[in-house]
Amino acid sequence: MRRTQRRMGERMAQRKSWTRRLREGWPPLAFGVAVFVLWWAVTAAGLVPAFLIPSPGDTWAAFAKNVPYFAQHTGVTTIETLLGFVIAAIIGEVVAIAMVYSRPIERTLYPIVLFAQVIPKIAIAPLFIVWLGFGLAPKVVVAVLMAFFPVVISGLAGLKSVDREMLELADTMGASNWKVFSKIRFPASLPQLFSGLKVAATLAVTGAVVGEFVGANSGLGYVILQANGNIDTATLFVALIIMSLLGVAMFAVIELIERLVIPWHSSFRNAPAATVQF
């Protein structure tokens, strides 16, 4: 009897989960379908010349005709994006931790980080081409610069958001600095840190493509420049769509990792609040 009740409970929970996913997923899906229908209707009616906006059929034909070509260049941009994102995430979190634990370091680095963010990356990208050549390095550097700022700011805000009374309680209980960091500060900063990481993941894609705009013979940025020069808008649209899907995929992966790492957070409400043990 208990087994039957348990199975019924699990089935009801699964149904509720699927219902919630469908309820949350249909608005963006409906919006995407509406945009596609509008795109098809505008091009089918001939309201816009084909060299300005290609039809969905022409765009698909351009992709199907050159699948290996797009796969090769997408792979290049993906590698640049992943390297830039990982490096930015590591360095950004280390800098955030250093600024939290050292007031002089925060006063020194914070204005520099802010100043570096204000500078347009496309304006300084040619310098990296001169310094590092036309290989992988300059594209990765631009991706790092694009993704670095949101990681630092979100990491710093998260590490500073810890309740002061909890820190005082841990100090009273004799917890070491490492335990305070690993058990309180870092876990408490994860929700804000993951928010920054999701923003950084999409910016890393943009940074890699910007680096390819300046000087490259491969990558989606190179494909966009070549298509633009040849007035091949169908190929250009394919590259833009792939670039967007790459950013969305990275965002989704970070969000999945977030759900696995901090299921206790109130935004998921899958588990009770975590307890701290020293």
N, C-alpha and C positions, 0 to 999 in steps of 0.2 A: 504493500500500500504506500509506504513511504517512498519507495523507488518510483512508483507511478506518479506520485505528487511531485517528486523532484524533477522527473522528466517533463511533466506538464509545465512546471515553473520555468525550466530551461527553454522550452519551446516558446512560451509566452515572452520571455526576455529576448529571445532571438527575433521574434516577430516585432516587438517594440523597437529593437535596434534597427531592423530593416526599414520599419515605418519611419523612424526618425531620420535615417539616412536619405530615404526617398523625399521626405518633406524638405530636408535641407538641400538636396541636390538638384531638385527640379528647377528652381529659379535660374541658376546660372546656365543650366542646360537649355531652358526655354529661351533665354536671352541669346545664347550662341546660335540656336536654330533660327531665331528671328533675324540676327545679323546676316547669317548665311542666305536666308531667303531674300532679304533686301539686296544683298550683293548680287545674287543671281538675277533678281528682277531688274535692277538698274542696268546690268550688262546685257541682259537679253533684250531689253527695250531699246538698246542703243543710245541711252541717254548720255553716256560717257564714252569717248573714244577708247578703243582697245589698248592703245599704247599708254593710256593713263591708268586705267583699271582693267586688268584682264578678267575674263569670266572664270567662274570656278572650274569649268571644263578645261579651259586653256591652262590654268594653273596646275590642275591635276595631271594634264598631259605633259607639261614641262617636268613635273616631278617623276612621273612614271618613265619618261624617256631617259632620265639621267639619274637613276637611283644610286648607282655606284659613285657618281660624281658628288652628289649631295652627302652620301654616307661618309666619304673620305673627308670632306671639309667640315662636316658636323663633328667627326671624331677629333679633328684638330682643335676646334673651338671648345669642345667638351673637356679635353685634357687641360687646356689653358685655364678654363673656368674653374675646374676642380682644384688645380694647383694653387691658383690665386685665392680661392675661397678658403682652403685649408690653411695656407700660410697666414692669411688675414685673420682667421679665427684664432689661431694659436697666438700670434703676436699681439692681437688686439686684447685678448683676455689677460695675457701676461702684463701688458701695459696697464690695463684696468686694475689688476691686483696691486701692482706697484704703486699706482696713484692712491689707492684706498689706504694702504699701509704706510705711505710716506707723504706727508703734506708738502714738503719741498719738491718732491718729484711731481706731484699733481700741479703745483703752481708753475713748474717749469714746462712740463709736457703738454698740459691742457691747451694753452694758447697756440702751441706749435701744431697740435693735432687739428685744432679748429682752423688755423691759417691754411694748413695743407688741404683741408676739405674744401675751402672756398675757392682755391685755384682750379680752374677748369682743366680736367685731365686731358682733354684733347689738345689743349694748348701746350702742355709739357710732354705729351707722348712723343713728339719728334726728337726730344732730347734723349729719351731712352733708346730710340733707334740709333742715334749717333753714338751713344755710350756702349750699348750692348749688342748692336748689329740687328740683323733681320730675322734672327732665330726665335726660339720660344721665349727667351728671357724677357724681352720688353713687353710682350703681351701679358705675361704673368704679372709683371710689376704693375702695369696699369690696372689689372684686375684686383691686385692686392690693395692698391690705393683706393679704388672704388668701394671695396668691401670692408676696408679697415675701420672707417669712422663709425658706422652703426654698431659694430661689435664692441668697440671701445666705450661708446656712450651707453649702450644698453648694459654692458657688463659692469661699468662703473655705477650706474644707477641701481642695478640689482644688488651689488655688494654693499651699497650704502643704505639700502632700504630695510636692513635688518633692524628689528626692534631693539632699542638700546637696553631695555630692561632684560631681555633675553641674554644679551652679551654680558651684562653685569651679573646675572645669575650664573652663567657659565664660569665667569671669573671667580665668583664666590665658591663654586664647587671645585675649584682647582683645575679646571680644564686647561690644557696647553694651547698655545696659539694655533698649532696644527689642527687639534681637535675642534677648536672654535671655528676655524676656517672650513674644515671638511664636513663638520656636522651641522653647522648653522649658517655661516656666511654663504658658502658656495651653493648649497641646496636652495637657500632662500633666493639667490640671485638667478636661478635657472629659468624661471618663467620670463623674466625680462631679457635674459641673455638669448633665449631661443627666439624671442621676437626680433632681436637685432640680427640673429643669424639668418632668419628667413628673409629679412630685407637684404642682408649682405649677399645671400645666394643669388638673388635676382640681379643685384648690381654687379656681381662678378661676371655674369654673362655679358652685360653691357660693357664692362671694362675690357674684357677680352676682345670683343668686336671693335671697340674704339681703337685698341692697339693694332688690330688688323687693318683698320682704315688707313692708318698712317704709313704702314709699310709691311707688306706680307705677300706671299705667293700661295697661301692656302688659308682655309678657314672661312666661316660664313661672312665675315666682313669683307674678305677678298671677293667672294661670290657676289655680294651686294654691289661692290664697286664695279666689277666687270659687267654685271647685268645693267647697272645704271648707265655705264658708258656705251653699251650696245643698245640701249633703250629696249631691253628685254624685260618688261615689267612682270611677265609670268614667272620667270626665274627669280626675279627680285622678291616677288610675293612668296614664293616657296621658301626662300632663305629667311624672310622675316617670320613666316609661320613657324619654321623649324626653330629659329632663335627663341621665339616666344614659348614654344613647347618645352624647350630646354630649360628656360627659367621656371616655368610652371612645375616641371618635373623635379627640379632641385628644391623648390619651395615645398612640394609635397613630401619629398624624402625627409627634409628637416622636420616637417610637422609630424611625420610618422615617428621619427626618432624622439621627438618631444613627448608624444603620447606614451612611448615605451619607458622613457627616462623619468618623467614626472607625472605618472597617472594620478598622483594624489592631489594635483592642483585643482582648484575650484572650477576652472574652465572645463574640466573633463568630468568631474564628479563621479568617478568610477570607484573611488576608494576613500576610506576615512582619512583624516589628517594624519600625517606621519608623526611619530614621536621621536624625540631626541634622546639618545643614550650615550653616556660618557664612559 
